[in-house]
């Protein structure tokens, strides 16, 4: 079965799933804000990764281990208390990113 090359105008309602133009406008604006927040979050995680690398280098240079498990448990608990169980999963992913190559 072939698909015809008929063009279809995609409306804001189509892109957002909204049923009114007003709702589509609200969703579009909110998504733009989420995209900006995501960019900031990514930047902060990258900054955290850099700071973590400094800590790891100092620890390894002094004869210590790359990872301090008691500190990681503190971080996991902090995220869990702030965000509930999904916070633990988020913290685990962030810690994995910040450990670098193990």
N, C-alpha and C positions, 0 to 999 in steps of 0.2 A: 504494500500500500504506500503510495507516495504522498508526501506532504506538499501542499501548494505553498507558493511563496506569498500568499496574501498577507498584507501588513495589517497589524492590529494596533490601534493606539492604546498604549498602556496608561491607565489613569492612576492618580495617587491612591484612589480607593483600591484598585487592583493590587498595587504594591504593598499596601498596608493591611488589607483585609477589612478595612473599615466599610461601613454601609452608608456613610454620609461624608460629604466633602469636609465638613467641620471636624469630624472625628479623624479623617485622613490628615488634616492639617496638624491636629494635636499630636498624632502619632509620628508624623514626619519630624516635627520639632523636637519631640522627646527622643526620637532615635538619633537625631543630630547631637543632642546633649549626651546621650549614652556613648556615642562614638568618641566624643571629646573626652569623656570620663575614662573610657577604655584606653585612649592614648596616654592620659596622665598615669593611669594605673600601670601600664606597660613601662613607662618611663621610670616610675618609682621602683618597680621590680628590677629593672636593669640597674638602677642606682644601688639597690640593696645587694644585688649580685656583686657589684664592684666592691662594696664595703666588706661583704663576706669574704671575698678573695683576699683582701688586705688582712683580715683576721686570720684566715687559714694560713697564709704565708708566714705571718708572725708566729703562729702556733707551731707550724712545721719546722721553721727555722730554729725555734727554741728546743726542738726535740719532741714536741708533742704530736698528737694525732691530728689529722685533717678535720675530723668531726668531733664535736663535744656533745655527746648524747644527752647529758643532763640539761644543757642549754636548749637543745632541740625540743626536749620535753616541755620546758618552760614556754617556748614559742607555741607549741601545739596547744597547750593549755590556755594560753592567752587568746588564741584564735577561737578555740572551742567556747570559751566563756563569752566572747564578744559575738560570735556568729552561730553558736550551736554546733551540732554534729557536722554539718557541711563545712564549717570553719576549719575543722580538723583536716578534712580532705584538701581544702584550699591551702592550708599551711603545709601539708605534706608535699604538695606540688611545688610550692614556693621554695621549701627547703631543698627539694631535689634540684631545682634550678640553681639555687645558690651554692650548692656543694661543689659544683663544677664536675670535672671528670674525676671519678674516684678510682 
